[in-house]
């Protein structure tokens, strides 16, 4: 049996039925105070209270006392015509900051909105600070969904490609929820062998298998009262899917090798990069488990769908690097253009790794397009100019064209309408030519110098000036 988490104090039987139904719909496990004689840790974990009409003041006080220590922090919903409204809403009341009134006839949408508003007030400044990074339209939508689902215990299934930040979304949901003061426990279901996953999830008793020299808690036990994040749940074996389904249905399990039934009070957030509906069709994933997990599906966009977030993401990664003692790095306009053209198969994780690599190679410096690793440079027009100019150096002279001006020379001297920084532009051209000369000659400096018609010592100085020695070695 699941633990009760929402106390309902109401004398009107018609209202009792409606309130209980609405709370069940919102994912809570409510109990009518009149039916509750005593409270125990194994059966109750109060997260909120509803107070409506009160026919017997003494009985209502008894029911309110069932909250125990939770009365000092849980949200309070009050019927607008409840005689306790004045008691809870005065400015001096300790409940004023965490209460909301509801008018009848009541709609469950209004109840959900009231709970979200209370949690937003309780979170205060944390709410904005923990926002999932991004200002693009797809991420505004994701942030909105996180805030909507966080206050409730509904199971969330986070979908998206690898590297899109599924665990970060799970953490954001946990940090915005009433469980934020309890543990957040994550487990990668695809990284643990199938024969060991059961022990990892449910724990084991001493001697239950070879090597079990002592009893051990599982992730469900560790996450008690908090949130359990099941990453890559689509990679879970079919036998384990059956066992997980039972826990989700009954909120009870046994340790491996044990016979004692343990109750659990955890919120489940699952994630996968797989298409579970295709896995169901090919009999690799149970349909009943899919519907248990997919109460609130939340799909993350790939980085390709949110390229407008590149600057803010780079800024976020720079802040993290600075906290670790690394130098921050800037990307030139040309470099940003190249990054926008990249396919980003690794999504945000790939971008994070690239920023860290560039911060190591160019600490507190600016990364130009030509400084990026080869696969990120793309086929920008400036690179084509560099390539054509290099061919000109290799051939010593260019064939004339009808206009008398070779297109390479024309491209090199055409001023963009918005103007440019001549020093940076010439340096960018020089770096690109040097890098390509080294590529053509297999990194042999003497041969590259001969190709560029300069002394070897001059090229070595330029390599040192532009930091290309470190870049080539990376």
C-alpha positions in Angstrom: 0.0 0.0 0.0 1.2 3.5 -0.8 1.8 6.1 1.9 -0.9 8.7 2.4 0.4 12.2 1.7 -2.5 14.6 1.6 -4.8 15.1 4.6 -8.4 16.1 3.9 -10.4 17.8 6.7 -13.9 18.2 5.5 -17.4 17.7 7.1 -19.4 17.9 3.9 -19.5 14.3 2.5 -20.3 15.5 -1.1 -17.2 17.7 -1.0 -15.1 14.9 0.5 -15.7 12.7 -2.5 -14.9 15.4 -5.0 -11.7 16.6 -3.2 -10.4 13.1 -2.8 -11.1 12.3 -6.5 -9.4 15.6 -7.6 -6.3 14.9 -5.5 -6.1 11.3 -6.8 -6.2 12.7 -10.3 -3.3 15.1 -9.5 -1.1 12.2 -8.4 -1.5 12.6 -4.6 -2.6 9.9 -2.1 -5.2 11.7 0.0 -6.9 10.4 3.2 -10.0 11.8 4.8 -9.1 12.9 8.4 -12.3 11.3 9.8 -11.0 7.9 8.6 -7.5 8.4 10.1 -7.1 7.2 13.7 -3.3 7.4 13.9 -0.3 8.2 11.8 2.8 6.1 11.3 6.0 6.5 9.3 5.3 3.3 7.3 1.8 4.5 6.2 2.0 8.3 6.1 4.3 11.1 4.7 2.2 14.3 4.7 2.9 16.8 1.9 -0.2 19.0 2.2 -3.5 19.5 3.9 -7.0 20.6 2.7 -9.4 22.2 5.1 -13.0 22.8 4.3 -16.2 23.0 6.3 -15.9 22.2 10.0 -19.0 20.8 11.8 -17.2 19.8 15.0 -14.3 22.1 16.0 -12.8 19.6 18.4 -12.8 16.8 15.8 -11.3 19.1 13.2 -8.5 20.0 15.7 -7.9 16.3 16.3 -7.6 15.7 12.5 -5.3 18.7 12.1 -3.0 17.4 14.9 -2.5 14.3 12.7 0.0 16.4 10.7 2.4 16.4 13.6 5.7 18.1 12.7 4.6 18.5 9.1 2.2 21.2 10.1 5.1 23.6 10.3 6.0 23.4 6.6 3.3 21.7 4.4 1.1 23.8 2.0 -2.5 24.5 3.1 -5.5 24.6 0.8 -8.6 26.2 2.3 -12.1 26.2 1.0 -13.2 29.9 0.6 -16.1 29.4 3.0 -14.1 27.5 5.6 -14.4 29.0 9.2 -10.6 28.6 9.4 -9.8 31.0 6.6 -9.2 34.0 9.0 -7.1 31.9 11.3 -4.7 30.9 8.5 -4.7 34.0 6.3 -3.8 36.8 8.8 -0.4 38.4 8.2 0.8 37.2 11.5 -0.1 33.6 10.8 2.8 31.2 10.1 0.6 29.6 7.4 0.1 32.8 5.4 3.0 32.2 3.0 2.0 28.6 2.2 -1.8 28.7 1.9 -4.3 29.3 -0.9 -8.1 29.5 -0.9 -10.4 27.5 -3.3 -13.9 28.5 -4.3 -16.7 26.0 -5.0 -17.8 24.6 -7.4 -14.2 23.5 -7.6 -12.3 22.4 -10.7 -9.2 20.3 -10.4 -7.3 22.7 -12.7 -7.8 25.4 -10.0 -6.5 23.1 -7.3 -3.4 22.3 -9.4 -2.8 26.0 -10.1 -3.1 26.8 -6.4 -0.5 24.1 -5.4 1.9 25.3 -8.1 1.6 28.9 -6.8 2.3 27.8 -3.2 5.4 25.9 -4.2 6.6 28.8 -6.4 6.4 31.0 -3.3 8.1 28.4 -1.1 10.9 28.0 -3.6 11.4 31.8 -3.9 14.7 32.7 -5.5 15.7 29.1 -6.1 13.1 28.8 -8.9 14.9 31.0 -11.4 18.4 29.9 -10.4 17.6 26.3 -11.1 16.0 27.0 -14.5 17.0 24.5 -17.2 19.4 26.6 -19.4 18.0 28.0 -22.7 15.9 30.9 -24.0 14.8 29.4 -27.3 11.1 28.6 -27.9 11.6 24.8 -27.3 13.4 25.4 -24.0 10.8 27.9 -22.8 8.2 25.1 -23.3 10.4 22.6 -21.5 10.9 24.9 -18.5 7.1 25.5 -18.4 6.5 21.7 -18.3 9.0 21.3 -15.6 7.3 23.9 -13.4 3.9 22.4 -14.1 4.7 18.8 -13.2 7.3 19.4 -10.4 4.8 20.0 -7.5 3.0 16.7 -8.1 4.1 13.1 -7.6 3.2 12.1 -11.1 5.7 9.7 -12.8 7.6 11.5 -15.5 9.2 9.9 -18.6 11.9 12.1 -20.1 12.6 11.4 -23.8 15.3 12.7 -26.0 18.6 11.9 -27.8 21.8 11.1 -25.8 23.4 14.2 -24.5 20.3 16.4 -24.4 20.4 16.7 -20.6 17.7 14.3 -19.4 19.3 13.8 -15.9 19.5 17.6 -15.5 15.7 17.8 -16.2 15.1 15.1 -13.6 17.2 17.1 -11.1 15.3 20.3 -11.9 12.0 18.6 -11.4 13.2 17.2 -8.0 14.6 20.6 -6.9 11.2 22.3 -7.7 9.2 19.6 -5.9 8.1 19.2 -2.3 10.6 16.3 -2.1 13.6 18.6 -2.7 14.9 18.2 0.9 15.0 14.4 0.4 17.5 12.3 -1.6 17.8 12.4 -5.4 19.1 9.0 -6.4 20.1 8.1 -10.0 20.8 4.8 -11.6 21.7 4.0 -15.2 19.8 0.8 -16.1 21.8 0.3 -19.2 25.2 0.4 -17.6 24.6 -2.4 -15.0 24.5 -6.1 -16.0 21.0 -7.5 -15.9 21.9 -10.1 -13.2 23.1 -7.3 -10.9 20.4 -4.7 -11.6 17.8 -6.3 -9.2 20.3 -6.1 -6.3 21.2 -2.5 -7.2 17.5 -1.4 -7.3 16.1 -3.4 -4.4 19.2 -4.3 -2.3 20.1 -7.7 -1.0 20.5 -9.7 2.2 23.7 -11.2 3.5 24.5 -14.5 1.8 21.9 -14.1 -0.9 24.5 -14.8 -3.6 28.2 -15.3 -3.9 30.0 -12.2 -2.7 27.1 -10.8 -0.7 29.1 -10.7 2.6 26.7 -8.2 4.2 23.2 -6.8 3.7 23.0 -3.8 1.4 20.3 -1.2 0.7 19.1 -0.7 -2.9 18.4 2.5 -4.7 14.7 2.4 -3.8 15.6 2.4 -0.1 18.2 5.1 -0.6 15.7 7.3 -2.3 13.0 6.9 0.4 10.9 10.1 0.6 12.7 11.6 -2.4 13.1 10.9 -6.2 14.5 7.9 -8.0 15.8 8.6 -11.5 15.9 5.5 -13.8 18.1 6.5 -16.7 18.1 4.5 -19.9 15.1 2.5 -18.7 14.6 1.3 -22.3 17.7 -0.9 -21.9 16.3 -2.8 -19.0 15.8 -6.6 -19.5 12.3 -8.0 -19.8 12.5 -9.9 -16.5 13.5 -6.7 -14.6 10.7 -4.8 -16.3 8.2 -7.2 -14.7 9.7 -6.6 -11.3 9.8 -2.8 -11.7 6.1 -2.9 -12.8 5.2 -4.6 -9.6 6.9 -2.0 -7.5 5.2 0.8 -9.4 1.8 -0.8 -9.0 2.1 -1.8 -5.3 4.9 0.4 -4.0 6.4 -2.6 -2.3 9.4 -4.9 -2.9 11.7 -7.4 -1.2 15.5 -7.4 -1.1 17.2 -10.1 -3.1 17.4 -13.2 -0.8 14.9 -11.6 1.6 11.3 -12.3 2.5 10.3 -9.1 4.3 8.1 -6.8 2.2 9.4 -3.2 2.2 7.2 -0.3 1.5 8.5 2.6 -0.6 7.6 6.3 -0.9 9.6 7.6 -3.9 8.8 9.6 -7.0 9.9 7.9 -10.2 11.4 9.8 -13.1 12.5 7.6 -16.0 14.5 8.5 -19.1 15.5 6.9 -22.4 16.9 7.8 -25.8 15.1 4.9 -27.4 11.8 5.0 -29.1 9.8 2.9 -26.6 6.8 2.4 -28.9 9.1 0.8 -31.5 10.6 -1.3 -28.7 7.1 -2.4 -27.7 6.3 -3.4 -31.3 9.5 -5.6 -31.4 8.7 -7.1 -28.0 11.7 -5.5 -26.2 9.7 -3.4 -23.8 6.5 -4.1 -22.0 3.5 -2.0 -23.0 2.0 -2.0 -19.5 5.2 -0.7 -18.0 5.4 2.0 -20.7 2.0 3.3 -19.7 3.0 3.2 -16.0 6.0 5.3 -16.7 4.5 7.6 -19.3 2.1 9.4 -17.1 3.7 12.7 -18.0 6.0 12.4 -21.0 8.5 15.2 -21.5 10.5 15.3 -24.7 13.7 17.2 -24.9 14.7 19.0 -28.1 18.1 18.2 -29.7 20.7 20.9 -29.9 20.0 21.2 -33.6 16.5 22.3 -32.8 17.7 25.0 -30.3 20.8 26.6 -32.0 19.6 30.0 -30.6 20.8 28.7 -27.2 24.4 28.3 -28.3 25.6 31.6 -26.7 23.8 31.1 -23.4 24.9 27.4 -23.2 28.6 28.4 -23.8 28.2 31.1 -21.1 26.9 28.5 -18.7 29.7 26.1 -19.4 32.3 28.9 -19.0 30.9 29.7 -15.5 31.2 26.0 -14.6 34.8 25.9 -15.9 35.6 29.1 -14.0 34.4 27.5 -10.7 36.8 24.6 -11.5 39.7 27.0 -12.0 39.9 26.8 -15.8 40.1 29.9 -18.0 37.0 31.0 -19.8 37.0 31.1 -23.6 35.4 33.3 -26.2 34.2 32.3 -29.7 34.6 34.6 -32.6 31.7 35.3 -35.0 33.2 33.0 -37.5 33.6 30.2 -35.0 30.0 30.6 -33.9 28.9 30.4 -37.5 30.8 27.2 -37.9 29.2 25.8 -34.6 25.8 26.6 -35.9 26.4 24.6 -39.0 27.6 21.5 -37.1 25.2 18.5 -36.8 25.7 18.0 -33.0 25.1 14.3 -32.8 26.3 14.4 -29.1 24.0 17.4 -28.4 24.6 19.6 -25.3 27.1 17.1 -23.8 29.2 17.4 -27.0 29.1 21.2 -26.8 30.2 21.1 -23.2 33.2 18.9 -24.0 34.2 21.2 -26.9 34.0 24.3 -24.7 36.2 22.6 -22.1 38.7 21.5 -24.7 39.0 25.0 -26.2 39.3 26.5 -22.6 42.3 24.3 -22.0 43.9 25.2 -25.4 43.1 28.9 -25.4 42.6 30.0 -21.8 41.1 33.5 -21.5 41.5 33.8 -25.3 39.3 33.9 -28.4 38.7 30.9 -30.5 38.5 31.6 -34.3 36.9 29.3 -36.8 40.3 28.0 -37.9 41.1 27.1 -34.3 38.2 24.7 -34.0 38.8 20.9 -34.4 38.5 20.0 -38.0 35.0 18.4 -37.8 33.6 21.6 -36.4 35.0 24.0 -39.0 32.4 23.3 -41.7 32.6 24.6 -45.2 32.4 28.3 -44.6 33.1 30.7 -47.4 36.1 32.1 -45.6 37.6 28.6 -45.5 37.0 28.2 -49.2 38.9 31.5 -49.7 41.7 30.1 -47.6 41.8 26.9 -49.6 41.9 28.7 -52.9 44.6 31.0 -51.7 46.7 28.0 -50.6 46.3 26.5 -54.0 47.5 29.7 -55.5 50.7 29.5 -53.3 51.2 25.9 -54.3 50.9 26.7 -58.1 53.0 29.9 -57.7 50.6 31.8 -60.1 46.9 31.9 -60.9 45.5 31.6 -64.4 43.9 34.9 -65.5 40.2 35.2 -65.8 38.0 37.2 -68.2 37.7 40.2 -65.8 41.4 40.4 -65.2 40.9 40.0 -61.5 41.1 36.5 -60.0 38.1 35.6 -57.9 40.3 34.6 -55.0 41.9 38.1 -54.9 38.5 39.6 -55.3 37.2 37.6 -52.3 40.1 38.5 -50.2 39.7 42.2 -50.7 35.9 42.6 -50.7 34.7 44.5 -47.7 31.5 43.2 -46.1 28.6 45.7 -45.8 28.8 45.7 -42.0 32.6 46.2 -42.0 35.1 44.0 -40.2 38.0 44.1 -37.8 41.0 44.1 -40.2 43.5 42.9 -37.7 41.4 39.9 -36.7 40.5 39.2 -40.3 44.1 39.1 -41.5 45.1 37.0 -38.5 42.3 34.6 -39.2 43.4 34.3 -42.8 47.0 33.7 -41.8 46.1 31.1 -39.2 43.9 29.3 -41.7 46.6 29.2 -44.4 49.2 28.0 -41.8 47.0 25.3 -40.5 46.2 24.1 -44.1 49.8 24.1 -45.1 50.6 21.9 -42.1 47.8 19.6 -43.0 49.0 19.3 -46.5 52.6 18.5 -45.4 51.6 16.2 -42.6 52.7 18.6 -39.9 56.3 18.9 -41.1 57.1 22.6 -40.3 60.0 22.9 -42.7 57.9 21.7 -45.7 55.0 23.9 -44.6 57.4 26.9 -44.4 58.6 26.2 -47.9 55.0 26.0 -49.2 54.2 29.3 -47.5 57.4 30.9 -48.9 58.8 31.9 -45.5 61.8 30.9 -43.3 61.2 27.9 -41.0 62.1 30.1 -38.0 59.5 32.6 -39.0 56.8 29.9 -39.2 57.9 28.6 -35.8 57.4 32.1 -34.3 54.0 32.3 -35.9 53.0 28.9 -34.5 54.0 30.1 -31.1 52.2 33.4 -31.5 48.9 31.8 -32.5 49.2 28.9 -30.1 49.0 26.4 -32.9 51.5 24.0 -31.5 49.2 23.1 -28.6 46.2 23.0 -30.9 47.9 20.6 -33.4 49.0 18.4 -30.5 45.4 18.2 -29.1 
